[in-house]
Amino acid sequence: MRKRATVVNVSRSGARLRGLDHVKRGDKLQLDVLSNPVDAVALWASSGEIGIAFRPALSERILTLLRQGHCGPQNKETAGFGHPYPEMH
């Protein structure tokens, strides 16, 4: 199942996402970030927002592309997610 979420902020070590009310603390996630698989874990979840930690941390190249909004064909602030292994485009 895929869901859409808004990337509120992102760093090499993690991100804050809005719009995912089905994710719980401790859930393991797998993201497809710019065609690169990235593992993450939910550190917290509250009122439709979650904080995730990337495992391992993102490379500077991927982080720069995400911050510049090169997240694929969707709106630059929107990412597609599924559960329990979300994908980010």
Backbone hydrogen bonds in HBPLUS format (Angstrom, degrees):
<---DONOR---> <-ACCEPTOR-->    atom                        ^
c    i                          cat <-CA-CA->   ^        H-A-AA   ^      H-
h    n   atom  resd res      DA  || num        DHA   H-A  angle D-A-AA Bond
n    s   type  num  typ     dist DA aas  dist angle  dist       angle   num
A0083-HIS N   A0001-MET O   2.94 MM  82  5.89 121.6  2.29 140.9 156.3     1
A0003-LYS N   A0081-PHE O   1.54 MM  78  4.22 139.0  0.63 144.6 169.8     2
A0081-PHE N   A0003-LYS O   1.91 MM  78  4.22 160.6  0.94 157.6 162.9     3
A0005-ALA N   A0079-ALA O   2.72 MM  74  5.28 151.0  1.81 154.3 163.5     4
A0079-ALA N   A0005-ALA O   2.75 MM  74  5.28 162.5  1.78 160.8 166.8     5
A0006-THR N   A0018-ARG O   2.79 MM  12  5.00 156.7  1.84 147.2 152.5     6
A0018-ARG N   A0006-THR O   2.80 MM  12  5.00 158.2  1.85 145.4 153.0     7
A0007-VAL N   A0077-GLU O   3.19 MM  70  5.77 153.2  2.26 140.2 148.4     8
A0008-VAL N   A0016-ARG O   2.80 MM   8  5.37 150.3  1.89 150.5 158.3     9
A0016-ARG N   A0009-ASN O   2.96 MM   7  5.37 159.7  2.00 146.5 149.7    10
A0011-SER N   A0014-GLY O   2.78 MM   3  5.34 160.1  1.82 172.7 170.9    11
A0058-LEU N   A0012-ARG O   2.78 MM  46  4.70 155.2  1.84 142.0 141.5    12
A0054-PHE N   A0013-SER O   2.80 MM  41  5.41 154.3  1.86 126.0 134.8    13
A0015-ALA N   A0052-ILE O   3.02 MM  37  5.37 145.4  2.15 131.9 140.9    14
A0052-ILE N   A0015-ALA O   2.85 MM  37  5.37 167.2  1.86 160.3 164.7    15
A0017-LEU N   A0050-ILE O   2.88 MM  33  5.33 162.3  1.92 155.2 161.2    16
A0050-ILE N   A0017-LEU O   2.87 MM  33  5.33 152.7  1.94 147.8 155.9    17
A0019-GLY N   A0048-GLY O   2.64 MM  29  5.05 146.1  1.75 150.0 162.0    18
A0020-LEU N   A0048-GLY O   3.13 MM  28  5.13 139.9  2.30 136.4 133.4    19
A0027-ASP N   A0024-LYS O   3.02 MM   3  5.66 164.2  2.04 141.0 142.9    20
A0026-GLY N   A0042-ALA O   2.79 MM  16  5.17 174.5  1.79 142.7 144.6    21
A0042-ALA N   A0027-ASP O   2.92 MM  15  5.38 161.1  1.95 154.6 161.0    22
A0029-LEU N   A0040-ALA O   2.79 MM  11  5.03 177.5  1.79 144.3 145.2    23
A0040-ALA N   A0029-LEU O   2.88 MM  11  5.03 153.4  1.95 150.2 146.8    24
A0031-LEU N   A0038-VAL O   2.67 MM   7  4.96 173.3  1.68 160.7 158.7    25
A0038-VAL N   A0031-LEU O   2.69 MM   7  4.96 156.0  1.75 149.9 153.3    26
A0033-VAL N   A0036-ASN O   2.82 MM   3  5.03 147.8  1.92 153.1 142.9    27
A0036-ASN N   A0033-VAL O   2.89 MM   3  5.03 143.1  2.03 104.6 116.4    28
A0055-ARG N   A0039-ASP O   2.70 MM  16  5.20 168.6  1.71 143.2 141.6    29
A0041-VAL N   A0053-ALA O   3.00 MM  12  5.45 144.3  2.13 140.8 151.6    30
A0053-ALA N   A0041-VAL O   2.93 MM  12  5.45 155.3  1.99 150.6 157.8    31
A0043-LEU N   A0051-GLY O   2.66 MM   8  5.44 161.1  1.69 155.0 161.4    32
A0051-GLY N   A0044-TRP O   3.03 MM   7  5.25 157.7  2.08 135.7 139.2    33
A0046-SER N   A0049-GLU O   2.84 MM   3  5.36 161.0  1.88 153.0 159.2    34
A0049-GLU N   A0046-SER O   2.97 MM   3  5.36 159.3  2.01 118.8 125.6    35
A0063-LEU N   A0059-SER O   3.00 MM   4  6.21 168.5  2.01 155.7 159.4    36
A0064-THR N   A0060-GLU O   2.89 MM   4  6.00 161.3  1.92 148.6 153.5    37
A0065-LEU N   A0061-ARG O   3.07 MM   4  6.30 161.0  2.10 148.2 153.1    38
A0066-LEU N   A0062-ILE O   2.94 MM   4  6.18 160.3  1.98 153.9 159.1    39
A0067-ARG N   A0063-LEU O   2.94 MM   4  6.16 162.8  1.97 153.0 157.8    40
A0068-GLN N   A0064-THR O   2.96 MM   4  6.12 139.5  2.13 142.8 153.8    41
A0070-HIS N   A0065-LEU O   2.93 MM   5  5.30 166.6  1.95 157.8 153.5    42
A0069-GLY N   A0066-LEU O   3.02 MM   3  5.07 151.6  2.10 100.2 109.3    43
A0078-THR N   A0075-ASN O   3.00 MM   3  5.31 168.2  2.01 119.8 122.5    44
